[in-house]
Structures are given as structure tokens and as C-alpha cells.
Amino acid sequence: MPTLLHRCILRELTLTFSLCVFSLLSLILIGRGLQMRDLFLGLEFSFSDIALLFFYMTPMFLIMVLPISCMVSVFLTFLRMSTDRELIALKAGGVSIYQLLRSPAFFSFLCMCAAIFISLHAISWGMNSFRSTILHIANTRAKVVVQPGVFNKDIFGLTLFARKVDPVTGKLSQVIFEDSTQDEKTSITVLAPEGDILTDADRGALIFHLKNGRIYRVDDDNVSILEFEEYNVGLDLSSLFMSADLGDVRPKEMSWHDLRAMDKQGNAPDARYQRRVGVELHKRWSLPVACLVLGVFALPLACAFEGLKRQFGIVLALLLFLLYYSIYSLGMTMGDSGSLPPSIGLWIANVLFSAAAIAGLHLTYKERVPSVARLAQSLKEYLFRKRRAQKGTA
């Protein structure tokens, strides 16, 4: 197969792939930004902060975008070649479908390698950086909002008084903390001579760490007093900004090393969490492999759609990807519920589409692949003749 043809196909694949990734990723991030608008407005994020958070979220979404972009880029490239009769000319010149397969297979393999790196390393790095950045900004924002010598009532719905506040270190002195959000009839007042403002990255919480004080609990007409050496008032940011996912670290945010260690030791909090860890382990590999499977599957698919308008071809290709993802999601749900082992549930879609790709390549090589355009034209002519016959009878 001529090297020039390889380069031309790879160039067109790269351009189409880049456009697909940019378009899909932009739509996803815009939608995510609209969901997180309360977070951005509540903590008064700057444009650079928002851009940085979007950058940290990108690996999580990119692992989903790469397979569909790989499939669409291969499909559109060879659909154009088949529609322009370039494939017929290449076949007449002695170039078989298996020789043409080298370029999209190599391109899909590169996409799979990039997806593996993102899946095993970049996702956990991005989510950890995302959480740390939000918590750092929330911590800094709390230090700025807490005014010394003033009853601050806008600290996430709670009332806080501190005679002295260090905006750099977060040190508080002579602190009064009141929490009346738990129950209408119950209020908790905490008095402490000193304290700190801290963050807990694992829980996604902002913590007021108080020392050597007393807790006054008023419940109807009853008052109870409790002395303490250390007392933490945790403010769960995920309850305030649910779209930010700042709760406990979930399996999909863990690194590959942490997932392997938890799966091997079996020290998950419960059985459901342990199953999620097993599902996530297989997910980190099955999605990258989907780049190669769908990329190869798209080649005979484009040959079957020869002569079809590009916009209709894109719709049909997206519907087939939706079918793939539906099967994949079903397997993931069954693995999460324990009704099917993750080693089977998360690989069913790849196995089925791999079989379809092999069968499609064989039929294309034998020139027996059905043409969707011809089938559609035959159906249209059949319906037209049937309608004319009905009018003639009437």
C-alpha cells in the first residue's frame, strides 16, 4: 500500500478527530459549567479559576469522548472516500480493504494508548486537583469573609464570631460558633478561646477546628454543657454545591494503584462499594479498548453507507454508538448490582462490536456488504409503486 495514501488518510483522520473532540468536549464542559453556576457565584470564582477547574475536569470527560470521536472520524473519512468513489478506484488498483485497514487501525491504536494513559493516571490527578482547588478557594474565601469582632452570618448559613482573625493562617481567637440549622427546636453554641480554619480534601469539607472550649446545647427547655479539648465543626461543601461532587472520594476518582490495593485487600466500607471498585477496575481498560474496537467497526460501516448523504450517515453512526453505550451501561449497572461479574458485563459491548467489525470486514472484502443507500432507494421505489397501484385501483 503506498505510503502517500497512508499519510493522506491519517491526516484526514487527525483533522476530523480533533474537530470531534473539541466540539464534544466543549458541549460537555459548557453543560457542566451551567450545573456548577451556583458554586462559581457562591465562592466568587475568577475567570482563571474557572478555566483551571475546567482543565482539571477534562480527563474525566475525555475518556468518554475519545471512543466516539475515534469512531466518527474513521466513519466520516471513509464515508467521504466511498461516496467520492475513491474506494472503488483503490480496489481497481489492487488495494484491498485489509490494506486500507492499516491506517484507521494504527490511528485507533494511538487513541487507545492515549485513553489508557488518561484512564490510569490523568483522571485521578485531575479530580484530586479539582477538589483541592475548590477547597483551597473555599478556605481562602472563608478567611476573607470572617470579619474580626463581628457576628458573621454569611459563613455558609451559620453564625460565627471571632475577636481576632488571621486572614493568612486562619487562626481564630475568642470564638463563638452557633449552629441552628439542625432542628428548629435545637441550637448549639460553641465557645472556644482559639481555633483554626482547615480543609479536609478526602471528605470535601471546610472545618473549623476549635480548642479548649465548651458546647452549649439548647433543646426545648433543656440546656446541656459539654467541655472539650478539640472540637471540629465540619461544613460539607457537597451539600452546598452538589454539582461539584465534593463528598467522599469515590472509586471513579481513585488512581489505578488505589483501586488495585482496595480490590486486593477487600477493605471497602461495604459490599456495594467493593463491587463499584471491581467495576471501575474493568472500566479503566474497557473504555480505552473501545477506541480500537469502534475505530475498526467504523470502516465496514462506512462502506455499507456508500452513497448516503453525510448528515444521515452521521445520525446513523451516532445511533450505533448509542447502541454500544446502552449495552455498555447495562453491563456496568449489572456489575454494580452484583447480578453479573464486571469481567463479563463491561466487556460484552466490546466483544459484540468486535465480532460485528470482523464480519463486516469479511463481507466488505468479498464485496457482499449490503449498501444502505441502495436498500433505502429500493424501499422508496417499492413504496412509490405500491402507492401508484393503490391510486390506479381506486
Order of alpha helices (4+ residues) and beta strands (2+ residues): alpha-alpha-alpha-alpha-alpha-alpha-alpha-beta-beta-beta-beta-beta-beta-alpha-alpha-alpha-alpha-alpha-alpha-alpha
